[in-house]
């Protein structure tokens, strides 16, 4: 027999049309498996997941789980779960193939997905830094191997991932530039302390992104371009996305007013041995882009923070990384930017407006 809880879920309403709803009859197991724990959820970060990926994982289901970035209190532990005790405060990232919503009154999770939450860190801040923090940490440390003295360009720097990536890169003594899509984002980034080397408001500059970056680096180029929000590249021409053999790559023209930089511009910004890290799973390279990367000795790396939870061989690295992130939040070396919080009942409306929140993270907070 399962436990009935209130949870936000994707619900199929007609055909292939899905909507976010708060279900009153969501089920979680009443009996825990060996290394599982039951968590009374206090906060859950809201992120627009790649719905095609989520639906492919959970095939033929009328409801799909929503919310993976959780913070809460251990309510019960499984027979062989020995990392936590009842009453411990924890934070973690649920696997992408996990059948239960994290955006719920309570959820069941594997203990190896969680780490202890310091008491000085609020549940909202903890949940607000999990996904973006793991993504940024993975991109900078494990994918790009950023070192002190290198130059990093963070695309969409005001996004939840971008904000944490900027702070991590600065902690590791990298020189950081960031792009902003609006004047509001640019003002936010310019107020960041310590200050960034350059805030590039896309569409404002008459010069191309390439000219700005080369000037800032003395003509050497950017060591790492980080596209961790997967929405920072011009989609108008289709270049750099799923394409047919007859499609034409974008031309190396400057960014247009109000448009995003093209893939060609980002590759042209790279230094010799530069790394382009992207969270866009649909990115494909046209031959001119491959030639450009070949001549620079550059590389492209795809970024998916949920990969850590798909293999038991990576649990140690994942838990070390998440513990380090939470400790940095505890010591104020990283400060998550929370746009606003919502109650569980208001999650459906919050999801409809999620794309309008261009700065910081939206977090579901359970009422006390």
VOKE-644097 format. One record per residue (C-alpha): residue number from 0; residue in one letter; x, y, z. Coordinates in steps of 0.001 Angstrom, whole numbers, padded with zeros to 6 digits. Layout:
REM VOKE-644097
+-----+---------+---------+---------+---------+
! num ! residuo !      px !      py !      pz !
+-----+---------+---------+---------+---------+
! NUM !       A !       X !       Y !       Z !
...
+-----+---------+---------+---------+---------+
//
This chain:
REM VOKE-644097
+-----+---------+---------+---------+---------+
! num ! residuo !      px !      py !      pz !
+-----+---------+---------+---------+---------+
!   0 !       X !  000000 !  000000 !  000000 !
!   1 !       X !  001324 !  003447 ! -000936 !
!   2 !       X !  001228 !  006775 !  000889 !
!   3 !       X ! -000967 !  009468 ! -000691 !
!   4 !       X !  000597 !  012939 ! -000881 !
!   5 !       X ! -000025 !  016211 ! -002655 !
!   6 !       X !  002460 !  016769 ! -005520 !
!   7 !       X !  002950 !  018852 ! -008657 !
!   8 !       X !  003042 !  016689 ! -011791 !
!   9 !       X !  002875 !  016862 ! -015555 !
!  10 !       X ! -000591 !  015551 ! -016426 !
!  11 !       X ! -001697 !  014456 ! -019896 !
!  12 !       X ! -004917 !  016335 ! -020635 !
!  13 !       X ! -005448 !  015483 ! -024303 !
!  14 !       X ! -003346 !  013600 ! -026831 !
!  15 !       X !  000226 !  014887 ! -026554 !
!  16 !       X ! -000810 !  017986 ! -024621 !
!  17 !       X !  000498 !  018146 ! -021039 !
!  18 !       X ! -000112 !  020632 ! -018261 !
!  19 !       X !  001331 !  021131 ! -014802 !
!  20 !       X ! -001197 !  020339 ! -012103 !
!  21 !       X ! -001139 !  019768 ! -008355 !
!  22 !       X ! -002431 !  016241 ! -007774 !
!  23 !       X ! -004086 !  015448 ! -004459 !
!  24 !       X ! -003612 !  011695 ! -004917 !
!  25 !       X !  000049 !  011263 ! -005866 !
!  26 !       X !  001543 !  008050 ! -004482 !
!  27 !       X !  004903 !  007308 ! -002881 !
!  28 !       X !  005947 !  003896 ! -001468 !
!  29 !       X !  004968 !  003174 !  002119 !
!  30 !       X !  007790 !  000632 !  002480 !
!  31 !       X !  011319 !  001865 !  001801 !
!  32 !       X !  013908 ! -000092 ! -000118 !
!  33 !       X !  017283 ! -000785 !  001511 !
!  34 !       X !  019104 !  002464 !  000734 !
!  35 !       X !  016136 !  004779 !  000305 !
!  36 !       X !  014965 !  007536 !  002636 !
!  37 !       X !  011698 !  009394 !  003030 !
!  38 !       X !  011971 !  013188 !  002981 !
!  39 !       X !  009555 !  015829 !  004150 !
!  40 !       X !  010162 !  018356 !  001385 !
!  41 !       X !  010727 !  021929 !  002509 !
!  42 !       X !  011708 !  023481 ! -000836 !
!  43 !       X !  012097 !  022463 ! -004479 !
!  44 !       X !  013726 !  024412 ! -007290 !
!  45 !       X !  011602 !  024914 ! -010407 !
!  46 !       X !  013313 !  024329 ! -013742 !
!  47 !       X !  011945 !  023987 ! -017249 !
!  48 !       X !  013164 !  020494 ! -018071 !
!  49 !       X !  013629 !  019230 ! -021610 !
!  50 !       X !  010150 !  017721 ! -021760 !
!  51 !       X !  010969 !  015495 ! -024733 !
!  52 !       X !  013711 !  013812 ! -022703 !
!  53 !       X !  011510 !  013436 ! -019617 !
!  54 !       X !  008597 !  011971 ! -021590 !
!  55 !       X !  010890 !  009531 ! -023410 !
!  56 !       X !  012219 !  008250 ! -020085 !
!  57 !       X !  008754 !  007841 ! -018561 !
!  58 !       X !  006976 !  006304 ! -021548 !
!  59 !       X !  003251 !  005493 ! -021621 !
!  60 !       X !  002498 !  007289 ! -018380 !
!  61 !       X ! -000469 !  009600 ! -017882 !
!  62 !       X !  001469 !  011521 ! -015198 !
!  63 !       X !  005105 !  012528 ! -015155 !
!  64 !       X !  007149 !  013643 ! -012101 !
!  65 !       X !  008029 !  017290 ! -011684 !
!  66 !       X !  010862 !  018736 ! -009617 !
!  67 !       X !  014297 !  017228 ! -008997 !
!  68 !       X !  016072 !  019858 ! -006850 !
!  69 !       X !  014964 !  019248 ! -003301 !
!  70 !       X !  015770 !  020275 !  000239 !
!  71 !       X !  014051 !  018859 !  003286 !
!  72 !       X !  014133 !  016790 !  006460 !
!  73 !       X !  014625 !  013026 !  006738 !
!  74 !       X !  011380 !  011469 !  007935 !
!  75 !       X !  012271 !  007768 !  007663 !
!  76 !       X !  015269 !  005697 !  006583 !
!  77 !       X !  015421 !  002343 !  004805 !
!  78 !       X !  016751 ! -000855 !  006437 !
!  79 !       X !  020337 ! -000392 !  005229 !
!  80 !       X !  020435 !  003376 !  004771 !
!  81 !       X !  023284 !  004586 !  006980 !
!  82 !       X !  024232 !  008044 !  005708 !
!  83 !       X !  021467 !  009931 !  007518 !
!  84 !       X !  019254 !  009743 !  010577 !
!  85 !       X !  015660 !  010778 !  011106 !
!  86 !       X !  015539 !  014559 !  011556 !
!  87 !       X !  018648 !  015324 !  009475 !
!  88 !       X !  018334 !  018187 !  006992 !
!  89 !       X !  019407 !  017221 !  003479 !
!  90 !       X !  019643 !  018623 ! -000040 !
!  91 !       X !  020015 !  016790 ! -003319 !
!  92 !       X !  019162 !  016148 ! -006949 !
!  93 !       X !  016724 !  013378 ! -007858 !
!  94 !       X !  017650 !  011189 ! -010870 !
!  95 !       X !  016005 !  012160 ! -014148 !
!  96 !       X !  014380 !  008717 ! -014359 !
!  97 !       X !  013026 !  008883 ! -010800 !
!  98 !       X !  009294 !  008049 ! -010740 !
!  99 !       X !  008301 !  010442 ! -007930 !
! 100 !       X !  007959 !  014222 ! -007972 !
! 101 !       X !  010335 !  016220 ! -005807 !
! 102 !       X !  007871 !  019094 ! -005882 !
! 103 !       X !  005631 !  017430 ! -003310 !
! 104 !       X !  004760 !  017290 !  000375 !
! 105 !       X !  007145 !  014364 !  000736 !
! 106 !       X !  009173 !  012103 ! -001519 !
! 107 !       X !  011306 !  008965 ! -001400 !
! 108 !       X !  014869 !  009146 ! -002718 !
! 109 !       X !  018096 !  007115 ! -002811 !
! 110 !       X !  020375 !  008265 ! -000008 !
! 111 !       X !  023351 !  008603 ! -002378 !
! 112 !       X !  021547 !  011469 ! -004179 !
! 113 !       X !  021639 !  013584 ! -001008 !
! 114 !       X !  024133 !  015412 !  001161 !
! 115 !       X !  023757 !  017060 !  004572 !
! 116 !       X !  022484 !  020644 !  004575 !
! 117 !       X !  024225 !  023005 !  007005 !
! 118 !       X !  021831 !  024542 !  009482 !
! 119 !       X !  022812 !  028089 !  008508 !
! 120 !       X !  021704 !  027516 !  004892 !
! 121 !       X !  017974 !  027969 !  004320 !
! 122 !       X !  016020 !  025278 !  002508 !
! 123 !       X !  015156 !  027802 ! -000228 !
! 124 !       X !  018802 !  028680 ! -000872 !
! 125 !       X !  019776 !  025013 ! -000779 !
! 126 !       X !  017133 !  023954 ! -003299 !
! 127 !       X !  017862 !  027036 ! -005385 !
! 128 !       X !  021516 !  026147 ! -005908 !
! 129 !       X !  021366 !  022387 ! -006550 !
! 130 !       X !  020720 !  022026 ! -010283 !
! 131 !       X !  022455 !  025227 ! -011387 !
! 132 !       X !  025349 !  024577 ! -009037 !
! 133 !       X !  025939 !  020995 ! -010165 !
! 134 !       X !  025660 !  022091 ! -013798 !
! 135 !       X !  028112 !  024983 ! -013359 !
! 136 !       X !  030555 !  022898 ! -011301 !
! 137 !       X !  030448 !  020092 ! -013887 !
! 138 !       X !  030999 !  022512 ! -016755 !
! 139 !       X !  033915 !  024420 ! -015248 !
! 140 !       X !  035740 !  021682 ! -013360 !
! 141 !       X !  035034 !  018371 ! -015061 !
! 142 !       X !  034283 !  019464 ! -018654 !
! 143 !       X !  036400 !  022576 ! -019251 !
! 144 !       X !  039074 !  021997 ! -016559 !
! 145 !       X !  039233 !  025743 ! -015936 !
! 146 !       X !  042411 !  026900 ! -014199 !
! 147 !       X !  043430 !  030133 ! -012509 !
! 148 !       X !  044369 !  032871 ! -014975 !
! 149 !       X !  042138 !  031562 ! -017771 !
! 150 !       X !  039322 !  033591 ! -019319 !
! 151 !       X !  035730 !  032340 ! -019179 !
! 152 !       X !  032737 !  033699 ! -021098 !
! 153 !       X !  029452 !  032818 ! -019358 !
! 154 !       X !  026459 !  033116 ! -021672 !
! 155 !       X !  023236 !  034349 ! -020072 !
! 156 !       X !  025111 !  035212 ! -016905 !
! 157 !       X !  021963 !  036152 ! -014982 !
! 158 !       X !  020441 !  032670 ! -015292 !
! 159 !       X !  020549 !  030456 ! -012178 !
! 160 !       X !  023366 !  028401 ! -013727 !
! 161 !       X !  025178 !  031482 ! -014997 !
! 162 !       X !  025162 !  033233 ! -011622 !
! 163 !       X !  026774 !  030272 ! -009872 !
! 164 !       X !  029192 !  029659 ! -012765 !
! 165 !       X !  030429 !  033253 ! -012469 !
! 166 !       X !  031026 !  032895 ! -008734 !
! 167 !       X !  032770 !  029523 ! -009071 !
! 168 !       X !  035020 !  030742 ! -011885 !
! 169 !       X !  036023 !  033791 ! -009849 !
! 170 !       X !  036707 !  031598 ! -006799 !
! 171 !       X !  039062 !  029579 ! -008989 !
! 172 !       X !  040817 !  032806 ! -010078 !
! 173 !       X !  039534 !  032857 ! -013639 !
! 174 !       X !  038828 !  036105 ! -015480 !
! 175 !       X !  035093 !  036200 ! -016222 !
! 176 !       X !  033041 !  037878 ! -018946 !
! 177 !       X !  029287 !  037417 ! -019255 !
! 178 !       X !  026559 !  038122 ! -021782 !
! 179 !       X !  023187 !  039674 ! -021002 !
! 180 !       X !  020102 !  039633 ! -023239 !
! 181 !       X !  018388 !  042670 ! -021716 !
! 182 !       X !  019351 !  045887 ! -020016 !
! 183 !       X !  017864 !  044560 ! -016760 !
! 184 !       X !  020199 !  041566 ! -016882 !
! 185 !       X !  023168 !  043794 ! -017715 !
! 186 !       X !  022479 !  046067 ! -014719 !
! 187 !       X !  022228 !  043010 ! -012465 !
! 188 !       X !  025540 !  041606 ! -013705 !
! 189 !       X !  027306 !  044961 ! -013463 !
! 190 !       X !  026364 !  045101 ! -009778 !
! 191 !       X !  028061 !  041761 ! -009131 !
! 192 !       X !  030956 !  041756 ! -006666 !
! 193 !       X !  033768 !  041144 ! -007327 !
! 194 !       X !  033132 !  042874 ! -010660 !
! 195 !       X !  033251 !  041011 ! -013949 !
! 196 !       X !  035900 !  041828 ! -016534 !
! 197 !       X !  033154 !  042719 ! -019022 !
! 198 !       X !  029365 !  042542 ! -019235 !
! 199 !       X !  028320 !  042247 ! -022871 !
! 200 !       X !  024738 !  043340 ! -023444 !
! 201 !       X !  023810 !  041497 ! -026625 !
! 202 !       X !  022406 !  043832 ! -029250 !
! 203 !       X !  023745 !  046997 ! -027603 !
! 204 !       X !  027260 !  046828 ! -028997 !
! 205 !       X !  027853 !  047953 ! -032562 !
! 206 !       X !  030853 !  045642 ! -032687 !
! 207 !       X !  030562 !  041875 ! -032871 !
! 208 !       X !  030961 !  039634 ! -029861 !
! 209 !       X !  034238 !  038446 ! -031404 !
! 210 !       X !  035711 !  041959 ! -031446 !
! 211 !       X !  034709 !  042588 ! -027824 !
! 212 !       X !  036180 !  039297 ! -026590 !
! 213 !       X !  039420 !  039626 ! -028554 !
! 214 !       X !  039918 !  043158 ! -027256 !
! 215 !       X !  039367 !  042007 ! -023664 !
! 216 !       X !  041881 !  039173 ! -024067 !
! 217 !       X !  044552 !  041057 ! -025983 !
! 218 !       X !  043745 !  039122 ! -029147 !
! 219 !       X !  044256 !  035700 ! -027539 !
! 220 !       X !  040609 !  034647 ! -027312 !
! 221 !       X !  038434 !  032981 ! -024670 !
! 222 !       X !  039648 !  029795 ! -022978 !
! 223 !       X !  036152 !  028555 ! -022132 !
! 224 !       X !  032745 !  029550 ! -023490 !
! 225 !       X !  030034 !  028276 ! -021183 !
! 226 !       X !  026526 !  027942 ! -022626 !
! 227 !       X !  024997 !  026286 ! -019584 !
! 228 !       X !  021512 !  027754 ! -020026 !
! 229 !       X !  021228 !  026242 ! -023556 !
! 230 !       X !  019403 !  029311 ! -024879 !
! 231 !       X !  022241 !  031667 ! -025683 !
! 232 !       X !  022762 !  030932 ! -029371 !
! 233 !       X !  020938 !  032493 ! -032297 !
! 234 !       X !  018253 !  030066 ! -033468 !
! 235 !       X !  017032 !  032163 ! -036403 !
! 236 !       X !  019065 !  030441 ! -039104 !
! 237 !       X !  019018 !  026970 ! -037571 !
! 238 !       X !  022802 !  026913 ! -037589 !
! 239 !       X !  024240 !  024795 ! -034862 !
! 240 !       X !  021000 !  022890 ! -034372 !
! 241 !       X !  019484 !  019737 ! -035838 !
! 242 !       X !  019966 !  020179 ! -039556 !
! 243 !       X !  019674 !  018407 ! -042875 !
! 244 !       X !  022686 !  017990 ! -045191 !
! 245 !       X !  021382 !  020828 ! -047365 !
! 246 !       X !  021212 !  023393 ! -044565 !
! 247 !       X !  023569 !  026340 ! -044718 !
! 248 !       X !  025683 !  027381 ! -041721 !
! 249 !       X !  025369 !  030870 ! -040366 !
! 250 !       X !  027649 !  033536 ! -041722 !
! 251 !       X !  030154 !  035251 ! -039427 !
! 252 !       X !  028137 !  038440 ! -039103 !
! 253 !       X !  027978 !  040587 ! -035980 !
! 254 !       X !  025119 !  040065 ! -033556 !
! 255 !       X !  021982 !  041831 ! -034686 !
! 256 !       X !  020089 !  044219 ! -032480 !
! 257 !       X !  018203 !  042165 ! -029892 !
! 258 !       X !  019448 !  038829 ! -031268 !
! 259 !       X !  021658 !  036214 ! -029693 !
! 260 !       X !  025222 !  035611 ! -030904 !
! 261 !       X !  025619 !  032921 ! -033535 !
! 262 !       X !  027465 !  029655 ! -033046 !
! 263 !       X !  030119 !  030908 ! -035468 !
! 264 !       X !  030752 !  033920 ! -033253 !
! 265 !       X !  031219 !  031775 ! -030158 !
! 266 !       X !  033685 !  029505 ! -031949 !
! 267 !       X !  035537 !  032518 ! -033344 !
! 268 !       X !  035926 !  033848 ! -029800 !
! 269 !       X !  037770 !  030722 ! -028652 !
! 270 !       X !  041478 !  030787 ! -027965 !
! 271 !       X !  043825 !  028051 ! -029136 !
! 272 !       X !  042825 !  024957 ! -027168 !
! 273 !       X !  039550 !  026649 ! -026187 !
! 274 !       X !  036560 !  024700 ! -024891 !
! 275 !       X !  032910 !  025244 ! -025770 !
! 276 !       X !  030604 !  023683 ! -023161 !
! 277 !       X !  026876 !  023585 ! -023917 !
! 278 !       X !  023721 !  022234 ! -022323 !
! 279 !       X !  021966 !  022125 ! -025706 !
! 280 !       X !  021487 !  018472 ! -026665 !
! 281 !       X !  020398 !  019372 ! -030248 !
! 282 !       X !  023630 !  021100 ! -031205 !
! 283 !       X !  025274 !  019754 ! -034349 !
! 284 !       X !  028333 !  021139 ! -036095 !
! 285 !       X !  028445 !  022157 ! -039724 !
! 286 !       X !  031721 !  021502 ! -041615 !
! 287 !       X !  032934 !  025148 ! -041373 !
! 288 !       X !  032525 !  025042 ! -037602 !
! 289 !       X !  034405 !  021737 ! -037387 !
! 290 !       X !  037221 !  023217 ! -039499 !
! 291 !       X !  037409 !  026253 ! -037223 !
! 292 !       X !  037615 !  024091 ! -034099 !
! 293 !       X !  040210 !  021851 ! -035740 !
! 294 !       X !  042483 !  024773 ! -036570 !
! 295 !       X !  042208 !  026063 ! -032993 !
! 296 !       X !  042602 !  022634 ! -031410 !
! 297 !       X !  039316 !  023390 ! -029674 !
! 298 !       X !  036666 !  021062 ! -028307 !
! 299 !       X !  032921 !  020842 ! -027699 !
! 300 !       X !  031489 !  019211 ! -024578 !
! 301 !       X !  027838 !  018483 ! -023846 !
! 302 !       X !  026580 !  019277 ! -020376 !
! 303 !       X !  023964 !  017284 ! -018466 !
! 304 !       X !  024061 !  017483 ! -014682 !
! 305 !       X !  021812 !  014404 ! -014346 !
! 306 !       X !  024512 !  012200 ! -015898 !
! 307 !       X !  026167 !  011890 ! -012473 !
! 308 !       X !  023163 !  009949 ! -011167 !
! 309 !       X !  022989 !  007508 ! -014083 !
! 310 !       X !  026049 !  005539 ! -012997 !
! 311 !       X !  026843 !  004196 ! -009548 !
! 312 !       X !  030532 !  004627 ! -010392 !
! 313 !       X !  030161 !  008415 ! -010240 !
! 314 !       X !  028395 !  008689 ! -006881 !
! 315 !       X !  031549 !  009694 ! -005008 !
! 316 !       X !  032343 !  012573 ! -007352 !
! 317 !       X !  028743 !  013748 ! -007354 !
! 318 !       X !  028473 !  013757 ! -003553 !
! 319 !       X !  031845 !  015503 ! -003190 !
! 320 !       X !  030790 !  018165 ! -005680 !
! 321 !       X !  027397 !  018765 ! -004068 !
! 322 !       X !  028922 !  018865 ! -000570 !
! 323 !       X !  031477 !  021407 ! -001752 !
! 324 !       X !  028755 !  023557 ! -003324 !
! 325 !       X !  026599 !  023532 ! -000192 !
! 326 !       X !  029607 !  024359 !  001979 !
! 327 !       X !  030451 !  027298 ! -000289 !
! 328 !       X !  026890 !  028551 !  000163 !
! 329 !       X !  027265 !  028062 !  003927 !
! 330 !       X !  030452 !  030168 !  003988 !
! 331 !       X !  028929 !  032845 !  001695 !
! 332 !       X !  031457 !  032165 ! -001065 !
! 333 !       X !  028483 !  031396 ! -003309 !
! 334 !       X !  025227 !  033310 ! -003036 !
! 335 !       X !  022294 !  031816 ! -004966 !
! 336 !       X !  020015 !  034414 ! -006513 !
! 337 !       X !  016379 !  033590 ! -005705 !
! 338 !       X !  013900 !  035439 ! -007913 !
! 339 !       X !  010901 !  034548 ! -005748 !
! 340 !       X !  009239 !  031655 ! -003940 !
! 341 !       X !  005797 !  030120 ! -004461 !
! 342 !       X !  003638 !  027716 ! -002488 !
! 343 !       X !  002876 !  024243 ! -003827 !
! 344 !       X ! -000646 !  025211 ! -004851 !
! 345 !       X !  000737 !  027991 ! -007067 !
! 346 !       X !  003314 !  025887 ! -008929 !
! 347 !       X !  001166 !  025470 ! -012117 !
! 348 !       X !  000850 !  029235 ! -012517 !
! 349 !       X !  004533 !  029718 ! -011661 !
! 350 !       X !  005537 !  027300 ! -014429 !
! 351 !       X !  003568 !  029294 ! -016988 !
! 352 !       X !  005548 !  032395 ! -016021 !
! 353 !       X !  008928 !  030700 ! -015550 !
! 354 !       X !  010355 !  031976 ! -018838 !
! 355 !       X !  009651 !  035561 ! -017733 !
! 356 !       X !  012020 !  035218 ! -014767 !
! 357 !       X !  015278 !  036119 ! -016505 !
! 358 !       X !  017259 !  036704 ! -013306 !
! 359 !       X !  017675 !  034118 ! -010580 !
! 360 !       X !  015740 !  031030 ! -009522 !
! 361 !       X !  012096 !  030359 ! -008724 !
! 362 !       X !  011674 !  027979 ! -005769 !
! 363 !       X !  008644 !  026186 ! -004363 !
! 364 !       X !  008573 !  026595 ! -000582 !
! 365 !       X !  006305 !  024485 !  001579 !
! 366 !       X !  004237 !  026429 !  004066 !
! 367 !       X !  005228 !  025735 !  007684 !
+-----+---------+---------+---------+---------+
//
